[in-house]
Amino acid sequence: MEREKYFEATSYPDIKELIYGSVQKYKEKTAFIIKHKKEKEITYENISYTRLLEDVNQLGTKFYELGYENKRVAIVGRNRYEWVMTHLTNLLGGMVSIPLDKELQVEELESCLVRSKADVLVFDEKYIEHIEEIKKRGNAKIEKYISMTKQEGYESILDLKQQGKEMLEAGNNQYIEAKIDKDKMSLLLFTSGTTSKSKAVMLSQNNIASNVYSMQLVEDIRKEDVNIAFLPFHHIFGSTCMIVMLAFGVTTAFPDGLRYIAQNLKEYKVSIFVGVPLLVETIYKRLEQGIAKKGKTKTVKLAKKISNFLLKLHIDVRKKLFQEIIKELGGSLRFVISGGAPLDKKVAQGFYELGIQIVQGYGLTETAPVISAENFKKMRYGSIGFPMENVELELDHQDEQGIGEIRVKGPNVMLGYYENEEATKEVLRDGWFYTGDLAYFDQDGYLFLAGRKKDMIVLKNGKKVFPDELETLINRLDEVAECMVYGMPDAKDKNDIKLSVKIVYEKEVVDEKYPNITLEELENLIWQKIKEINKTFPPYKYIKNMILTEEELIKTTTKKVKRNEEIKRILEK
């Protein structure tokens, strides 16, 4: 199927031109909403597109005066306006921006600062203890520590911005007139994983700008939309999507935390958000549980059947029919983008049937990030859609089922891994970037992920098992919080592998549904459900062994299970 463009968009070579273009187009429209809490009083401040650029230029002017031109500025903190301002200041001034994961332990954070050779660190006051510890150790060669708010002993972004404003008014245009090299390293991002294994990805402004442009061509994001920034900005998916929203003229609000999702969706009248499957699936699970608590599961099922039948006749009554359910999500939600890992197709279908459009995208830090995505014209449950307009995609070494490794070419492909030529050569070969992800095309050209190449389990008979496929079905069970499917040597045949699963049970659900159940009874109950799931697969995919626990699986800060570490933990017990 030929790739199409559904919307008009301007292609910019770098982020500076992109932001200037948006400011010219959207001027006094609100770019960001900041919530201020003072004791019990809550107020909201609207930052216009014009004000955003003014703030960036003021801070940048001071950064240049401090000698940070061509320097490396690291940022650590929650999603907030000061984070955005610092990041854009770096990009619009040609500095290297180093977004760091706020969830890292002190040692890991320090290691990232050392490895990236950061000159300056802008930090969120919430993490001041980590900063004090890093300062005391003295391993990171940081020239200046800058706080996002006023903190004793530190200069703040606010003070520096004010000083920059005075310098601008006095005619200092050095920062504003700075020329951007679109192809040089502008972002340095660490991939998720333990620091010793994580790689630092070098991205240029053209990598990001080209990706933003390709998303603008196909995704139905509107300037009237209100977005909530759930995805952490230190993650490439989060920071690129923040720029995507600015390119579309969208208003963005900041969440108060996962516990306040429902409240924030209502509070800001959120119409669009981008999230990882874990978040999207959690929201949908809560919706289902809410419907069940009200005893309306059968009613909603019947309403969906009627609605789906009418949709075939091009009559859409979903918004009216499911008005009460949509109110639980704030009442304004119309569009969700999921990415970062495969989304359960049942969840995708569930949202769509309620009248909320949901599309799935796929990409990596190394591809800035989007490689392929669904859109409002081309959706298929479970699919990751079609390659972006400027991305060339092939499946390498396809097997008899058509499954092969995704490899891509395009302007969004990274410059390489920082100071790691060996790792760069492993993935960048003959002009192609090899993703390590396995996928296949269906008969209509839709792309489907099969799993990570390194996670694939190969049985003695040569059959391949992809853990994701089994985990998706097991995770649908109400009693399951999360799970991991893995292969263990078979006691009867050391050359073969026995498929096993480690399940973390959902304590709240179990306590509510089975108040007096013993662990042994719960194990038996869940095992019976696993046996039912087995029946939906050929025998070689049957799970033969189960571990049940309340202890959370070991994960990266981006909530991906560290399989090797989990297996090590299982073997040690």
N, C-alpha and C positions, 0 to 999 in steps of 0.2 A: 504494500500500500504506500503510495507516494506521500511524503511529508507535506503538510499544508501549513500556511500561516493564516491565522484568524483575525489578528489585530495589527494595526500599524504601530511601528516603534522606531525610535531613532537609535542608531548604533553609535555609541561613544567609544573613543579609544581608551579612555581612562576614567577613574572615579571623579576626578576634579571636574571634567567637562560634564559628566552625568549629573552631578549635584547642582552645578550652575544652571544646567538645562532645566532641572526640576524646579529650582527656585524661580526662574524666569516664568515658568508655566503656572506654578501654584501659589506664588507670592505669600499672601496673608492666610492661606489655608493652614489649618493646624497639622503639624508634622508629628508632634509628640505631646502627650498629656502627662503632666507630673502631678502626683498626689502628694500633698503636704499634710503631715499629721502633727498637730501641736496639742498635747494633752488629749482632750476628747474632741477637739475641733478638727474637721477635715476640710481642706480647700484644694482646688484643682487649678493648675497653671497650664495654659495652652501655649506651646512653643510653635510659632509659625515657621514656614519654610524660610522666609526672609530672616527671621530671628536666628534660626539654626545656623545659617551661613555666617551671619554676623558674629555669633558666638565662636564658631570655628576659626574665623579670620582673626578675631581678637586673641584667642588662645595661641594660635599659630604664630602670630606676630611676636608674642612674648617668647615662645619656644625658639624662634629664630634668633632673637636677641640674646637668649641664653646659650646659643651656639649648638642647638640640636639639629640644625639642617644636616641631612644625610646620616643622622644618628639613629639608634635603635631604641624605640620606646615600647616597653612592655606594659600591659594593662591586666590587672587582676581585680575582679569584683562581680557583683550581681548585675543583672540587666537593669540599667538605669540610664538616665539622660547623660550623666557625666561620662559614662562608658562610651556612649555614642559619640559625644563631642570629642573625646580624646582620640578615638579611632579615626574619625573623619579628619581631625586636625593632622594626624600622622599622614593619612593618605593624600590630602590636598596639599601637603607641604613636601611630599616626596620622602618623608621619613619611613623607616621600616616599622610597621606595627606588629607587635608580638602579643596576641591575645592568649592569656594563660588561664588554665582551668582553676577556678576558685576552690574546687573540692580537693585539690592536691594536698598531701601532707607537706610539712615544712621542707623535709629533705628533697622531695620530688620537685617542689616549687623552686627551691634553690638550685637544683640540678638544671632545670629548664632555663633559669636566668644565666647560669654559667655557660651552658651549652650554646645558647642563642647569642651570647656576648652582648646582652642588653646594657645600654648606657643609662637609661632612665626607667624608673618604675612608677607608674600611676596606680594607686591602690584605693580600694574601698575601705573605709574606716572599720568595717565589720571584721576585717582580717588583720587588724593592726598587730595582734600578738605574733602572727607569723612573720610579719614585716620586721618587727623589733628583733626577733630571733635571727632572721637572715642578716640584718644589719650587724648584730653582735658577732656572728660567725665570721663575717668579712670575706667569704669566698667569692661572692658575686661582686664584680667590679662596677657597682652602680654609682654613678656620679651624683644622682639626685633622686630622692624619694618624695613623691608629690601625692598628697591626700586628695580624695574626691570632695571632701568637706573640710571645714576648718578644724584642725587638730593641733594641739600644743606640740611645738617642736618641729612642725612640718609646714611647708608652704602648701596652699590649697589651689586647686584648679580655679576656684572663684577669684582668689587674689590675683593669680597670674593673668586671668582673663581681663580683669579690671585694668591691670597695668598695660596689657596689650591694647586695650581700647584707647587709652590715653596716647599710646605711641602711634596708633593708626590715625587718630585725630590730628596728631602733630605731623602727619604726612609720611610715615614709614610704611611703604608699600612693598617691601622686599618679599614678604611671605605671599601676599596676594598675587604678585607677579611671577612667582616661582613656576618654572616649566617642569612638567612631569615626564619622566622616561617611562612610557607605558610597558616596556618589556623587561625592566630590571626588577629584582626582588623587592616587593613592597609589603608582603605579608610573610611571616614565619609562624607556622602553626604546628603544634605537636599532635601527632596522631594519638588516639586513645591507647591505653596499655600501660604497663609499668614503665617508668622513665627509662630504665636501661634498655628496654625494647622499643620504646616509642621513637618515631623518626620525626625530624623537623622538616616539614614540607615548605618549599619555597614557591610562592605564588606572585605573579605580576599583577598590575592593575588591569592589564588587558585580559588576563585570565578571568578575573571577576566581571569586568564590564561586558565581555562577550557572552558570559553566562546569563547575566541579567537581561541582556538584549534577547537572547533565545527564549527566555521564560516569558518576556513581554509579548512575544509573537503568538503564543498559544494559550496562556492562562487567563481566565476570566476574572481578573482582579480589577476593581473599579476605584476611581478617585473618591467615591462616596464611602468606601469601606472603612471600618474601624478594625484594626488588627491588634491582637495582644501578643506581646513578645514572650512566648513560653520557652522557645528554644534558647539555650544559653548562647550568648554572643561569642564566647570563646570557641565555639564549635563553628566550623565553616558554613554549615547549613544555616545556623542562626545569624551569622554576620552577613552572609550574602543575601539572605531573605530580608534582613533589615534594609539593605540597599535596594532590593527589589521593591519593597514597599514605598521607599522614597521616590523611585523611578515612576511608580504608578500614581503618586500623589495621595497615598493612603495616610490615615491618621493612626499612630501606634500608641498603645497604652502599655504600662508595665504591670505584670502580675504581682500579687502579694504573697504568692506561694501556692503550692499544689492543693493545700487544704481549702483555699479560697477560690478555686476555679469557678464554681457555680456563681458565687457572689460577684466576682470580677466580670464574668461574661454579661451579667445583668447590669452591673454598675456602669460599664462603658458602652453598653449596647453593641457588643462585639459581633461583627458580621463575618469575620474571616480570621483564621489562625493557622499557623504551621506548627506541626508537632511530630514527635517520634511515635511509632506505633504503640509503645507502652502507654503513653499519655492518651492517645486517641482511643485505644482499647479500654483503658480504665474509665474514661468518660462514658463510653458506650455500655460497659458493664454496669456502671452506676445507674444509667438510664433504665436498663433491663431490670435491675434489682428494685428500682423505684416503681416500675410498672407491676412487677410481681407482688410487691408489698401492698399495692392498692387492689390486688386481685383482678387486674385488667389484662393479663397476658393473653387470654383467649380472645378477648374483644379486639386487642391491637392486632393480633394475628389475622383475624377475619377482616379488619379494616385494611390491612396491608394487601390481602388477596383482592379485595374490591378495587383498591387504588391501583394495583399493578395491572388489573384487567382494563381499567379505564385509561391507563397510560398507553396501552397498546392501541387505543382508539384516539390517541393524542389529546386526551382530557386529563389535565393534571389537577387533582384535588388535594394533594398531599399537605400543602401549607394549611388549609382549612381543617382537614381531617385530623391532623396531628398537632394542632395548635397548642394544646395543653402540654404535650411532651416537649415541644420546641421551647415553650416558656421556661422549662426546667434548665434550658441552656441559654437563658437570657432573653429569648424571644426574637433575636435579630440574626442569629447565626445562619449563614447560607452556604458557606464554602470552607472546606478543610483540606489542607495539603498535608499528606503524611510522607515521611521519608526517613532514611537512616537505617531501616531494616524492613523486611517484608511485613506487610500488614495482613492480618487475618481477613480473608475474603468475606467471611460472614459479617464482620464489622463494617467493611466497605458497603456491602449490600444493605445492611441494617440502616446506616446513615442515609443512603440514597433513597430507600423506601420511605423514610420519614420526611423526605423533601430537602435534605441537606446534601449538597454536592460534595463528594469527597474524591480527590484524585491522589494517586500514589506516584511518587517520584523516586529516582534511584541515582546515587552518585557517591563520590568519595571526596575526602579532603584533597586528594591529588588532582581532582578534576573540577575544583572550585565552585560548587560540587556537582551540579546536575548533569547527568549523562542522558537520561531518558525520563519521560513522564507521560502520564495520561493527561487528558484535557477534557473540557465539557463536551466535545464532539466525539472523542474517542476514549471510551472507558470499557474496561472488561475486568470484572472482579478478580482480584489476585494478580493482575498484570501490572507491569511497570511501564506500560504504554509503548511509546516510540522514541527513538533517539531525537535529541534536540536538533534544531534546524542546521546548526553549524558543527555537528558531531558525526563523524564517520564511525560506524560500529560493525564489528564482525565477531562471530563465534569461532574461536580457534580450537582445532582438534575435536570436532564434533563426534560423539559416539553414535551407536546405532539408534539411539532415541533422539538424536539431534541436539544433545546437551554438549555444550562447549564453553571454554573460558571467554568471557567478554574482554575484547580488546578494542581500544578506541584511539582516534586521532581527532584533534581539534584545537581551537585557540584557547580552550579552557584547561588544557593539560599542563600540569605543573612544570616548573623549570628543572626540578629535581629535588633530591633530599639534601639538606644542608650538610656539608662536610661528610658526605657518605656516598662516595662514588660507587662503591660495590653494590649497595642496596639500590641505587639509581639504575645501574646497568641491568639489574635483575628484572626490573619492571618496565624500563624504557628500552625497547629493542626495535630496530629498523623503523623508527618513526612511530611505533605503536606503544600505547600504554597498556600493560597487562594488569587487569584489575584483581585477579585471584578469585573472582566470582563466576560461578557456573550458571548458565541460563539456556533457554530454548525459545524458539519462535513457534507460535501456533499457526494454523493454516491461513489466518488472516494477517499475519505479520506482527501480532502483539507479542511483546517480549515478557517472559516469565522467569523469575529467579529460581534456581534449583538448590542453591546453597553455596557455602564457601568451599573452594577447592580443598583447602587444608582440613576442613571438618568432615569431608566425605568419608563414609565408612565402607570399606571394600571387604566383602565376605569371601570365604574360601572358594565358593563357586563363581567368583568374579562379579557377582551382582553388587550394585552400588546402592547405598542407602544414604539419603540426605536427612540429617536430624531435624532440620527446620520443618519438613513436611509432617513428621510425627508430632513434634512439639506444638505445632499450631492447633492440632485437634485436642491434644491433652490439655493445653492451656484454656480451652473452652469450658472445661468442667468447672462448675461453680466452686468445688472444693479445692481447686488448684490455684495457688498464687503465681507460681512459676515452675518451670521444669527444665531438665536437660537430658537429652537422649545421647547415649554414648555406647561404644563397643568395648566389651571386656573379654579377655581370653576365655574360651569355653573350657570348663574343668574336664569334660569328656574328650575334647579334641583341641589340644593346645594350638593347632594351626588354624582353628576357626574362631569366629567371634560371636559372642552372645550379645544381642541387643538388650540394653538395660536403660532404665530411666530413674533419675533422681527427682523426686517431687517435693516441693515446699508447699505444705497445705495452707489454705486460706483460713486462719484461725477464727476470725470474726464470723465468717459464713458457717464454719463447722459448729461453733458454739451456739449459733442461732438455730441452725437446722437440726442438729443432733446434740442437744444439751448434755446428755449423760453418756455419750459414746466413749469407749476406751480406745487407746491408740491401736490396739490389735484389731478391734472391730472396724475402725476407720481405715486401716490398711486393707482389710478384706473388702470393704465397700468400694474403695478406690480401685483396687486390683480387679474387681468384677467389671468396673467401667473401662479399664484398660483392655481387658479381654474383649469387650464389645468393640472398642476402637480397632483392635487387631483384626477383627472379622472384615473390616472395610479394606484391608490390604492383602496382597499375596502373602503366603506363609513365610517367605524369606524376610519380610519386614516385621514379623511379629516380635513384640517386646516380651522377653522371657524373664526379666528380673526387675524388681522395683525397690528403691530405697525411699522411705517417707521421713520427712523431717520438718521442723518448724524453723530451722536455721536458714537464713537467706543465702542464696548462691553468691559466690565471689564474682563481683562485676567490676568493670571499668567505670569511670565517672560518667560515661555516656550510656551506662546501664546495659552494656553488652557483657554476656557471661564469659568469664575467663575459663574456657573449657579445660585447658591443660592443668591449670591450678586446681580446678574442681576435681578432676580425675586423680590428681596427686593426693588431694585431701581424702578422697574415697578409698584409695589404696592404703593410706596410712591408718585407716580405722579398722 
